[in-house]
């Protein structure tokens, strides 16, 4: 209870939970390191369904058109019907993924542990493009912020990358000076993110230039 702090219900999986929950209607969907995607009742916490995968489910599911989308450590992006628990979509993206999908239309954008950012058309069931920095090859742990004119994601290469949604071409890159495992947030013309070096950074998201930096 957010007012009193008293527990309303709890549910225990057989592995650690790195995934944050996502809510759809009266359903709560999340992943676990016991290799399952779970759905619970929002009010009672009872198990509605669970779907087994072949690896950790690290990321927070994204929900689109009644399907919960998540790509995990087995190299597949899955779309599971939230109401029924049926796996309606399964796409081999050929890499471990800890990033939550960001959607523009029917295309999901994620970062991978294989040092790439990829665009996946979930209706066609195919990878549309792949991006990798030409020199710095490091994993992407954070999730992208997406807009019609840009995909923004930070990596363990200590860089924030701005990419064109349709092609994956680079709009700009920003050297953060430390790993960026956080997920950027878009607010108007600004992009906000934190670094492992303890800085909170605000960029002009169109130019990639610093507006300000706060260091605690």
N, C-alpha and C positions, 0 to 999 in steps of 0.2 A: 504494500500500500504506500503510495508516494507521499501521503500526508503523515501517516503514523510510523512508517518503516517496518510494519509487521508483515511477516511472510504470508502470502495468500496461498501459494502452492509452490512445489518444487518438483523437478523431474531430473533423474540421473541417467546419464548415458554411460557407456563402458569405456569411454576415452575422454581426453581433454577437449574442451570447447574453445576454439579460437574465433569461430564464426560469431558475428553478432546476429540477433534474430531479425527477421523481417515479418511484417504482419500483413495479412490479406484477409479482409472480412473478419471472421472469428477464428482464423488460423494463425499459428506462430510457426515459422519455418526457419531452421538453422542446421548447420552441419557440425559433425563431431569427428574427432580423431579415431573413433571406432569404425571409420569408413562408411558412415551412414549419413544420409540427409533425412532429417526428422520433421514431422509436422505434429503439433500439439493443439489442443483446444485452448483458445485464448482465455476463457473464463475459469477453466478447471484444471488445465495442464495435463489432461488425459491424452494418451497417444492416439493420434488419428491414423498415422501411417509412418513407415520408415522405408527408405530405398537404399539398398546396399550398393556401394561402389567398390572399386579395387584399390582405393587409396584414401588418404586423409581428405576430409572435406574441410578445408581451411577457411574459405572465403564466405562472406555473407551473401546469401542468395539474392538475386535481383528478380523481381516479379513483373512479368509482362503478359498481358492478355490471359491472366489466370494461370500462367505457367511460372514455376520457380526455376530460374536458370542459375546453374553453378558449374564451374569447372574446377576439378580437384587434382589430386596428385596421382591420378591414374591416366591423365592425358585426354580425358573426354569432357566435353561440355554437354550437360544434360538439361533438358527441359521437362519438368515433372508437373503434372496437373495438380494444383493445390487442393482441389476438392476431392479428387479421386485417388491421388497417389500413384497414378500410372506414369511411366516414363515414356513420354510421347516423342521426345527428340533426343538423339545421341549422336554427337559429332566428334570425331577423332581430331583433336588439335595437336596431337603428337608431342605434348610437353606438359610438365607439371605446372599447375596454375594455383597461385595463392590469392590472386587479385579477384575482386568482385566485378562482374560485368557492368559496363555502362552502355546504355542503349541509345542509338539514334535510329528510329524506325525499326527495321528488322535486323539491323547489324549491331552485334555486341562487340565491345572493345575491352580487351584485358591485357595485362602484362604477364609474362611467364617467367618461370625459374630458368628458362633457357635463354635469357638475355634479350627477349623480343617483346614487342608490342604487336598484337595481332587483331585483325578485324574479322569477325565470323558472321556470315549471313545465316541466321538460324532457320530461315525458311527454305533456303536452297541447300543447307547442310554443308557449307564449304567455307574454307578460309579465303577471304577476299584479298587481303594483303598482309605482309609481315614487315616489320621495321626492326632494324638493329643498328645501333650506333656503329659507324665504320671502324672506330678505334677502341672504344671502351666497352668491354663485353662483361656485363654484370647483371644479376637477376633483378626483376621488378617484383617487389613485395606489396607495394601500395596499389590502390585502385585508381583508375583514371577519373578525372572530371571531364564531362563531355558537353559540348555545345555544337550547334549546327556549323560553326565556323572553326572549331578546334577541338582536338583531343589533348588533354594535359595530364602528364604522369611523371612522377619522380622515380628514380632508381637508386640501386646501390652503387651505381657509377658516379654518384654525387652530382647528378645532372637532372634538371627538370626539362622534359621534352614537350614541345608543342607540335602537333602533327595535323596534317590535313585529313579530315574524316574520310573523304572519298578515295584517297590514294596512299595515305601514309607518308607523304612527303613532309620534310621538315619545314616548319614555319620559323622556329627559332629554338635555341637551347640556352639554358641558364646554368652556370656553374655555381652550385650551392655550397661547395667547400666541405660537405659532409654527406653521408648517406641520407637519402630521402625515402623512408619507409612509410611516411604518412600519406594520406590521400588528399590531394589538393581540393580546395573548395572555390567555386566561382561565385563572386558577388559583383554583379554589374561588369565593369571593365577591369576588375581586379581578380588576381589569383592568389589565394592564401595557402601556405603549407608550412610545416615544421620540419626541422632537420635533426639528425642525431647529434649534431654539434650544439644543440640547445637554442637554435634561432627560430623565430617565427618571421616569415618573409611575406611581404605583399609585393606582387609584381603587376605591372601593366600587362594584361594577358594578350594584348594585340602586338606589343613590341618585345615583350620579355625583359623589360627594364625594371629595376628596383624602384618601388614607390617608397618603401621603408623597410627597415629590419629591426626587430626587437630581440635582444639577447638577455635572458634572465641570469 
